[in-house]
Amino acid sequence: MNTSTPIDVPDEFAASYGAHGAEARAWIAELPRLGGDFLERWGLRLDGPAAYGMASLVLPVLQADGAPAVLKLQQLREETAGVATGLRAWRGDGMVRLLDHDVASGTQLLERLDAARPLSSVADDQVAVQVLAELMARLTAVPAPQGLRRLSDLAAAMLDRTPQAVPALRDPAERRLVRTCASAVAELIGEPGDRLLHWDLHYDNVLAGEREPWLAIDPEPLAGDPGFELLPALDNRWDEVLATGDVARAVLRRFDLLTEVVGLDRRRAAGWTLGRVLQNALWDIEDGKTALGPAQIAIATALLHRSS
C-alpha cells in the first residue's frame, strides 16, 4: 500500500498548465501523488516552497545525507524525452548535474543552484552575453549522443510546412521574410551538424552555482549545428536592445560576440539563426497569429542586410 504524503501543487501552476488540454489536466491531477512518491522513493525532505515555470514544478529538497537538491517534475513530452540523455552527456560541465532520474515519468533529481541569481540579474549586457557565449562554447563542444531529436528532421519538417503556413501572415513583407528564412534552411539542410545543443539557452536558463559561477539549466537536447543555438541569446532583454536606438547594431554586436567565442562560421550561423526565426514563425502561425514578432523581424533583417 502506498503511504507517501502528496505534495501541494500551487494553484497558479495547476491553472496555467491545465489550460494546455486534457492530457495536461490529467498530469496535473496526478502530480500531488507523483511528487509524494518520489520524495519517499529517493529519501528526500522538502526544504522550501515550490517554484514553477511554464512546464515544470521544482521542489527544493534535502537528500538523506542533508545535501541540497531539487526535485523536478514535468510531463513527459517529445521535447523533454531526451533531457536525461543530454544531461548525462554533459556530465555537469557548464550544466546542472543530474543526480537521479526516473525514465517512466521523466522526473529528475538535480543539483541545487541559486534560483534567485539568474544571469539576467547581471546588469552589464556585454558581461552577460560573454558568460552565455562561454557556456555555449562548452556545451556545444560535446558530440550529441544517439537517440536525440535531430536538427535535420526538424529542418525538413519546417520546409514541408512553410508553403501552407505563409499565407496566414497578413503582411506581404513578412511572408517574403519567412520564405527567405526557409531558403536559408534549404541551403544548409544537407549539413545539419552533430553537436549537443541546449536549444533554449538564454539568460534565465543560466543560474549561479557553487562549484561554478554559472551553470545552464532546462535544456531541450537536440543534435545539430551550434548556429541553431543563437536566437534565444539574441532576443534576451529585448527592451534593452530597443533602448540602444540602433537595433541592428545591438543585434550584430551580440551575434558577433557569440560566434567569435563559440568559434562559428558567421554566414552559416546566420543561416541557422534564420532557421530558428522560421521555426518561431511556424509556431506562431500554428497558434493562430497572423504577424511575426518584432524582435524576430529585426534579428532576421539585421542578419540579412549584413550578408547582402
TORKOL-4160 file (C-alpha; in steps of 0.2 Angstrom, whole numbers, padded with zeros to 4 digits, m for minus):
308
<pt num="1" X="0000" Y="0000" Z="0000"/>
<pt num="2" X="0007" Y="0017" Z="m0005"/>
<pt num="3" X="0008" Y="0028" Z="0011"/>
<pt num="4" X="0018" Y="0043" Z="0003"/>
<pt num="5" X="0011" Y="0060" Z="0008"/>
<pt num="6" X="0005" Y="0070" Z="m0008"/>
<pt num="7" X="0014" Y="0087" Z="m0011"/>
<pt num="8" X="0005" Y="0103" Z="m0013"/>
<pt num="9" X="0004" Y="0110" Z="m0031"/>
<pt num="10" X="0002" Y="0129" Z="m0032"/>
<pt num="11" X="m0015" Y="0134" Z="m0039"/>
<pt num="12" X="m0007" Y="0146" Z="m0052"/>
<pt num="13" X="0004" Y="0132" Z="m0059"/>
<pt num="14" X="m0011" Y="0120" Z="m0060"/>
<pt num="15" X="m0022" Y="0133" Z="m0068"/>
<pt num="16" X="m0010" Y="0139" Z="m0081"/>
<pt num="17" X="m0003" Y="0121" Z="m0086"/>
<pt num="18" X="m0020" Y="0113" Z="m0086"/>
<pt num="19" X="m0026" Y="0126" Z="m0099"/>
<pt num="20" X="m0015" Y="0116" Z="m0112"/>
<pt num="21" X="m0028" Y="0102" Z="m0114"/>
<pt num="22" X="m0035" Y="0085" Z="m0107"/>
<pt num="23" X="m0018" Y="0077" Z="m0106"/>
<pt num="24" X="m0010" Y="0091" Z="m0096"/>
<pt num="25" X="m0025" Y="0092" Z="m0084"/>
<pt num="26" X="m0023" Y="0073" Z="m0081"/>
<pt num="27" X="m0005" Y="0075" Z="m0077"/>
<pt num="28" X="m0009" Y="0090" Z="m0065"/>
<pt num="29" X="m0022" Y="0078" Z="m0056"/>
<pt num="30" X="m0008" Y="0065" Z="m0053"/>
<pt num="31" X="0005" Y="0077" Z="m0049"/>
<pt num="32" X="0002" Y="0078" Z="m0030"/>
<pt num="33" X="0004" Y="0059" Z="m0029"/>
<pt num="34" X="0018" Y="0058" Z="m0041"/>
<pt num="35" X="0028" Y="0071" Z="m0031"/>
<pt num="36" X="0025" Y="0062" Z="m0014"/>
<pt num="37" X="0030" Y="0046" Z="m0021"/>
<pt num="38" X="0047" Y="0052" Z="m0027"/>
<pt num="39" X="0050" Y="0061" Z="m0010"/>
<pt num="40" X="0048" Y="0044" Z="m0002"/>
<pt num="41" X="0057" Y="0034" Z="m0015"/>
<pt num="42" X="0073" Y="0044" Z="m0016"/>
<pt num="43" X="0073" Y="0048" Z="0003"/>
<pt num="44" X="0070" Y="0067" Z="0001"/>
<pt num="45" X="0063" Y="0080" Z="0013"/>
<pt num="46" X="0055" Y="0096" Z="0007"/>
<pt num="47" X="0066" Y="0112" Z="0010"/>
<pt num="48" X="0056" Y="0127" Z="0005"/>
<pt num="49" X="0042" Y="0132" Z="m0006"/>
<pt num="50" X="0039" Y="0125" Z="m0023"/>
<pt num="51" X="0044" Y="0135" Z="m0039"/>
<pt num="52" X="0037" Y="0133" Z="m0056"/>
<pt num="53" X="0039" Y="0139" Z="m0074"/>
<pt num="54" X="0029" Y="0136" Z="m0089"/>
<pt num="55" X="0030" Y="0117" Z="m0090"/>
<pt num="56" X="0038" Y="0110" Z="m0073"/>
<pt num="57" X="0036" Y="0111" Z="m0055"/>
<pt num="58" X="0053" Y="0112" Z="m0045"/>
<pt num="59" X="0054" Y="0107" Z="m0026"/>
<pt num="60" X="0069" Y="0112" Z="m0016"/>
<pt num="61" X="0074" Y="0096" Z="m0006"/>
<pt num="62" X="0087" Y="0089" Z="0006"/>
<pt num="63" X="0094" Y="0072" Z="0002"/>
<pt num="64" X="0096" Y="0058" Z="0015"/>
<pt num="65" X="0113" Y="0065" Z="0019"/>
<pt num="66" X="0107" Y="0083" Z="0021"/>
<pt num="67" X="0114" Y="0088" Z="0004"/>
<pt num="68" X="0103" Y="0101" Z="m0005"/>
<pt num="69" X="0095" Y="0096" Z="m0022"/>
<pt num="70" X="0079" Y="0100" Z="m0032"/>
<pt num="71" X="0066" Y="0088" Z="m0037"/>
<pt num="72" X="0059" Y="0092" Z="m0055"/>
<pt num="73" X="0043" Y="0086" Z="m0060"/>
<pt num="74" X="0037" Y="0088" Z="m0078"/>
<pt num="75" X="0026" Y="0080" Z="m0090"/>
<pt num="76" X="0035" Y="0068" Z="m0102"/>
<pt num="77" X="0034" Y="0075" Z="m0119"/>
<pt num="78" X="0044" Y="0074" Z="m0135"/>
<pt num="79" X="0054" Y="0090" Z="m0131"/>
<pt num="80" X="0058" Y="0083" Z="m0114"/>
<pt num="81" X="0061" Y="0065" Z="m0118"/>
<pt num="82" X="0080" Y="0067" Z="m0121"/>
<pt num="83" X="0084" Y="0078" Z="m0106"/>
<pt num="84" X="0092" Y="0065" Z="m0095"/>
<pt num="85" X="0102" Y="0058" Z="m0110"/>
<pt num="86" X="0109" Y="0076" Z="m0113"/>
<pt num="87" X="0112" Y="0079" Z="m0095"/>
<pt num="88" X="0122" Y="0063" Z="m0094"/>
<pt num="89" X="0132" Y="0068" Z="m0109"/>
<pt num="90" X="0137" Y="0085" Z="m0102"/>
<pt num="91" X="0142" Y="0077" Z="m0085"/>
<pt num="92" X="0140" Y="0094" Z="m0076"/>
<pt num="93" X="0152" Y="0103" Z="m0087"/>
<pt num="94" X="0144" Y="0120" Z="m0088"/>
<pt num="95" X="0127" Y="0112" Z="m0085"/>
<pt num="96" X="0117" Y="0107" Z="m0069"/>
<pt num="97" X="0121" Y="0090" Z="m0063"/>
<pt num="98" X="0108" Y="0076" Z="m0064"/>
<pt num="99" X="0108" Y="0066" Z="m0048"/>
<pt num="100" X="0094" Y="0054" Z="m0052"/>
<pt num="101" X="0081" Y="0051" Z="m0065"/>
<pt num="102" X="0065" Y="0041" Z="m0067"/>
<pt num="103" X="0063" Y="0035" Z="m0086"/>
<pt num="104" X="0044" Y="0032" Z="m0085"/>
<pt num="105" X="0039" Y="0049" Z="m0078"/>
<pt num="106" X="0054" Y="0060" Z="m0083"/>
<pt num="107" X="0056" Y="0065" Z="m0065"/>
<pt num="108" X="0073" Y="0072" Z="m0061"/>
<pt num="109" X="0084" Y="0075" Z="m0046"/>
<pt num="110" X="0096" Y="0089" Z="m0049"/>
<pt num="111" X="0109" Y="0098" Z="m0040"/>
<pt num="112" X="0103" Y="0114" Z="m0032"/>
<pt num="113" X="0108" Y="0131" Z="m0040"/>
<pt num="114" X="0104" Y="0149" Z="m0034"/>
<pt num="115" X="0087" Y="0152" Z="m0042"/>
<pt num="116" X="0087" Y="0170" Z="m0035"/>
<pt num="117" X="0103" Y="0174" Z="m0046"/>
<pt num="118" X="0099" Y="0171" Z="m0064"/>
<pt num="119" X="0111" Y="0178" Z="m0077"/>
<pt num="120" X="0098" Y="0190" Z="m0081"/>
<pt num="121" X="0102" Y="0199" Z="m0065"/>
<pt num="122" X="0119" Y="0204" Z="m0072"/>
<pt num="123" X="0116" Y="0222" Z="m0077"/>
<pt num="124" X="0130" Y="0224" Z="m0089"/>
<pt num="125" X="0124" Y="0216" Z="m0105"/>
<pt num="126" X="0141" Y="0213" Z="m0113"/>
<pt num="127" X="0146" Y="0203" Z="m0097"/>
<pt num="128" X="0130" Y="0193" Z="m0098"/>
<pt num="129" X="0132" Y="0189" Z="m0117"/>
<pt num="130" X="0151" Y="0184" Z="m0113"/>
<pt num="131" X="0145" Y="0172" Z="m0100"/>
<pt num="132" X="0132" Y="0164" Z="m0111"/>
<pt num="133" X="0144" Y="0163" Z="m0125"/>
<pt num="134" X="0157" Y="0154" Z="m0115"/>
<pt num="135" X="0144" Y="0142" Z="m0108"/>
<pt num="136" X="0138" Y="0139" Z="m0126"/>
<pt num="137" X="0155" Y="0135" Z="m0132"/>
<pt num="138" X="0157" Y="0122" Z="m0119"/>
<pt num="139" X="0140" Y="0114" Z="m0121"/>
<pt num="140" X="0141" Y="0113" Z="m0140"/>
<pt num="141" X="0159" Y="0105" Z="m0139"/>
<pt num="142" X="0150" Y="0089" Z="m0134"/>
<pt num="143" X="0145" Y="0077" Z="m0148"/>
<pt num="144" X="0127" Y="0073" Z="m0147"/>
<pt num="145" X="0123" Y="0055" Z="m0141"/>
<pt num="146" X="0112" Y="0043" Z="m0150"/>
<pt num="147" X="0094" Y="0044" Z="m0148"/>
<pt num="148" X="0091" Y="0063" Z="m0148"/>
<pt num="149" X="0080" Y="0073" Z="m0160"/>
<pt num="150" X="0090" Y="0079" Z="m0174"/>
<pt num="151" X="0090" Y="0096" Z="m0182"/>
<pt num="152" X="0090" Y="0088" Z="m0199"/>
<pt num="153" X="0072" Y="0081" Z="m0196"/>
<pt num="154" X="0066" Y="0097" Z="m0188"/>
<pt num="155" X="0073" Y="0107" Z="m0203"/>
<pt num="156" X="0064" Y="0095" Z="m0216"/>
<pt num="157" X="0048" Y="0097" Z="m0207"/>
<pt num="158" X="0049" Y="0116" Z="m0206"/>
<pt num="159" X="0052" Y="0116" Z="m0225"/>
<pt num="160" X="0037" Y="0105" Z="m0228"/>
<pt num="161" X="0026" Y="0116" Z="m0218"/>
<pt num="162" X="0031" Y="0133" Z="m0224"/>
<pt num="163" X="0021" Y="0134" Z="m0241"/>
<pt num="164" X="0005" Y="0130" Z="m0232"/>
<pt num="165" X="0009" Y="0142" Z="m0217"/>
<pt num="166" X="0015" Y="0158" Z="m0225"/>
<pt num="167" X="m0002" Y="0163" Z="m0232"/>
<pt num="168" X="m0008" Y="0165" Z="m0214"/>
<pt num="169" X="0003" Y="0181" Z="m0212"/>
<pt num="170" X="m0006" Y="0197" Z="m0216"/>
<pt num="171" X="0009" Y="0207" Z="m0222"/>
<pt num="172" X="0017" Y="0203" Z="m0239"/>
<pt num="173" X="0034" Y="0209" Z="m0232"/>
<pt num="174" X="0033" Y="0196" Z="m0218"/>
<pt num="175" X="0028" Y="0182" Z="m0230"/>
<pt num="176" X="0043" Y="0186" Z="m0240"/>
<pt num="177" X="0054" Y="0186" Z="m0225"/>
<pt num="178" X="0048" Y="0169" Z="m0220"/>
<pt num="179" X="0051" Y="0162" Z="m0237"/>
<pt num="180" X="0069" Y="0169" Z="m0236"/>
<pt num="181" X="0072" Y="0161" Z="m0220"/>
<pt num="182" X="0066" Y="0144" Z="m0227"/>
<pt num="183" X="0078" Y="0147" Z="m0242"/>
<pt num="184" X="0092" Y="0149" Z="m0230"/>
<pt num="185" X="0087" Y="0132" Z="m0221"/>
<pt num="186" X="0086" Y="0124" Z="m0238"/>
<pt num="187" X="0104" Y="0128" Z="m0242"/>
<pt num="188" X="0110" Y="0121" Z="m0225"/>
<pt num="189" X="0099" Y="0106" Z="m0223"/>
<pt num="190" X="0112" Y="0094" Z="m0230"/>
<pt num="191" X="0125" Y="0099" Z="m0216"/>
<pt num="192" X="0114" Y="0099" Z="m0200"/>
<pt num="193" X="0128" Y="0096" Z="m0188"/>
<pt num="194" X="0131" Y="0084" Z="m0174"/>
<pt num="195" X="0134" Y="0094" Z="m0158"/>
<pt num="196" X="0124" Y="0093" Z="m0142"/>
<pt num="197" X="0113" Y="0108" Z="m0142"/>
<pt num="198" X="0103" Y="0115" Z="m0127"/>
<pt num="199" X="0090" Y="0123" Z="m0138"/>
<pt num="200" X="0084" Y="0136" Z="m0126"/>
<pt num="201" X="0100" Y="0144" Z="m0119"/>
<pt num="202" X="0095" Y="0162" Z="m0113"/>
<pt num="203" X="0099" Y="0172" Z="m0098"/>
<pt num="204" X="0085" Y="0165" Z="m0087"/>
<pt num="205" X="0091" Y="0147" Z="m0090"/>
<pt num="206" X="0108" Y="0151" Z="m0083"/>
<pt num="207" X="0109" Y="0151" Z="m0064"/>
<pt num="208" X="0123" Y="0155" Z="m0051"/>
<pt num="209" X="0131" Y="0140" Z="m0043"/>
<pt num="210" X="0144" Y="0135" Z="m0030"/>
<pt num="211" X="0155" Y="0123" Z="m0040"/>
<pt num="212" X="0155" Y="0135" Z="m0055"/>
<pt num="213" X="0150" Y="0153" Z="m0055"/>
<pt num="214" X="0136" Y="0150" Z="m0069"/>
<pt num="215" X="0128" Y="0134" Z="m0074"/>
<pt num="216" X="0114" Y="0131" Z="m0088"/>
<pt num="217" X="0098" Y="0123" Z="m0084"/>
<pt num="218" X="0082" Y="0117" Z="m0093"/>
<pt num="219" X="0089" Y="0110" Z="m0109"/>
<pt num="220" X="0079" Y="0103" Z="m0123"/>
<pt num="221" X="0093" Y="0092" Z="m0130"/>
<pt num="222" X="0095" Y="0092" Z="m0149"/>
<pt num="223" X="0108" Y="0085" Z="m0161"/>
<pt num="224" X="0113" Y="0099" Z="m0173"/>
<pt num="225" X="0123" Y="0114" Z="m0178"/>
<pt num="226" X="0128" Y="0126" Z="m0165"/>
<pt num="227" X="0121" Y="0141" Z="m0176"/>
<pt num="228" X="0104" Y="0135" Z="m0171"/>
<pt num="229" X="0108" Y="0139" Z="m0153"/>
<pt num="230" X="0110" Y="0158" Z="m0155"/>
<pt num="231" X="0092" Y="0166" Z="m0157"/>
<pt num="232" X="0087" Y="0164" Z="m0138"/>
<pt num="233" X="0103" Y="0174" Z="m0134"/>
<pt num="234" X="0100" Y="0187" Z="m0147"/>
<pt num="235" X="0082" Y="0192" Z="m0141"/>
<pt num="236" X="0086" Y="0192" Z="m0122"/>
<pt num="237" X="0081" Y="0208" Z="m0114"/>
<pt num="238" X="0074" Y="0215" Z="m0130"/>
<pt num="239" X="0069" Y="0231" Z="m0121"/>
<pt num="240" X="0087" Y="0235" Z="m0119"/>
<pt num="241" X="0091" Y="0232" Z="m0137"/>
<pt num="242" X="0077" Y="0244" Z="m0142"/>
<pt num="243" X="0084" Y="0257" Z="m0129"/>
<pt num="244" X="0101" Y="0257" Z="m0139"/>
<pt num="245" X="0092" Y="0267" Z="m0153"/>
<pt num="246" X="0101" Y="0256" Z="m0166"/>
<pt num="247" X="0093" Y="0239" Z="m0165"/>
<pt num="248" X="0103" Y="0231" Z="m0180"/>
<pt num="249" X="0120" Y="0236" Z="m0172"/>
<pt num="250" X="0115" Y="0229" Z="m0155"/>
<pt num="251" X="0109" Y="0213" Z="m0163"/>
<pt num="252" X="0125" Y="0211" Z="m0173"/>
<pt num="253" X="0136" Y="0215" Z="m0158"/>
<pt num="254" X="0128" Y="0201" Z="m0148"/>
<pt num="255" X="0129" Y="0189" Z="m0164"/>
<pt num="256" X="0147" Y="0193" Z="m0167"/>
<pt num="257" X="0152" Y="0190" Z="m0149"/>
<pt num="258" X="0143" Y="0174" Z="m0148"/>
<pt num="259" X="0150" Y="0167" Z="m0165"/>
<pt num="260" X="0168" Y="0173" Z="m0160"/>
<pt num="261" X="0168" Y="0164" Z="m0143"/>
<pt num="262" X="0159" Y="0148" Z="m0149"/>
<pt num="263" X="0170" Y="0148" Z="m0165"/>
<pt num="264" X="0157" Y="0148" Z="m0178"/>
<pt num="265" X="0157" Y="0152" Z="m0197"/>
<pt num="266" X="0146" Y="0168" Z="m0197"/>
<pt num="267" X="0137" Y="0165" Z="m0213"/>
<pt num="268" X="0132" Y="0148" Z="m0208"/>
<pt num="269" X="0127" Y="0153" Z="m0191"/>
<pt num="270" X="0117" Y="0167" Z="m0199"/>
<pt num="271" X="0108" Y="0154" Z="m0209"/>
<pt num="272" X="0104" Y="0143" Z="m0195"/>
<pt num="273" X="0098" Y="0158" Z="m0185"/>
<pt num="274" X="0086" Y="0162" Z="m0199"/>
<pt num="275" X="0080" Y="0144" Z="m0197"/>
<pt num="276" X="0076" Y="0147" Z="m0179"/>
<pt num="277" X="0066" Y="0163" Z="m0184"/>
<pt num="278" X="0057" Y="0151" Z="m0197"/>
<pt num="279" X="0053" Y="0139" Z="m0183"/>
<pt num="280" X="0046" Y="0153" Z="m0171"/>
<pt num="281" X="0036" Y="0160" Z="m0186"/>
<pt num="282" X="0028" Y="0142" Z="m0189"/>
<pt num="283" X="0024" Y="0140" Z="m0171"/>
<pt num="284" X="0016" Y="0157" Z="m0170"/>
<pt num="285" X="0006" Y="0154" Z="m0186"/>
<pt num="286" X="0001" Y="0137" Z="m0178"/>
<pt num="287" X="m0005" Y="0146" Z="m0163"/>
<pt num="288" X="m0017" Y="0157" Z="m0174"/>
<pt num="289" X="m0006" Y="0173" Z="m0175"/>
<pt num="290" X="m0006" Y="0182" Z="m0192"/>
<pt num="291" X="0010" Y="0193" Z="m0189"/>
<pt num="292" X="0028" Y="0190" Z="m0184"/>
<pt num="293" X="0036" Y="0196" Z="m0168"/>
<pt num="294" X="0045" Y="0212" Z="m0169"/>
<pt num="295" X="0061" Y="0205" Z="m0162"/>
<pt num="296" X="0061" Y="0191" Z="m0174"/>
<pt num="297" X="0059" Y="0203" Z="m0189"/>
<pt num="298" X="0073" Y="0214" Z="m0183"/>
<pt num="299" X="0085" Y="0200" Z="m0180"/>
<pt num="300" X="0082" Y="0192" Z="m0197"/>
<pt num="301" X="0083" Y="0209" Z="m0205"/>
<pt num="302" X="0099" Y="0213" Z="m0197"/>
<pt num="303" X="0107" Y="0197" Z="m0202"/>
<pt num="304" X="0101" Y="0198" Z="m0220"/>
<pt num="305" X="0106" Y="0216" Z="m0223"/>
<pt num="306" X="0124" Y="0211" Z="m0217"/>
<pt num="307" X="0125" Y="0196" Z="m0229"/>
<pt num="308" X="0118" Y="0206" Z="m0244"/>
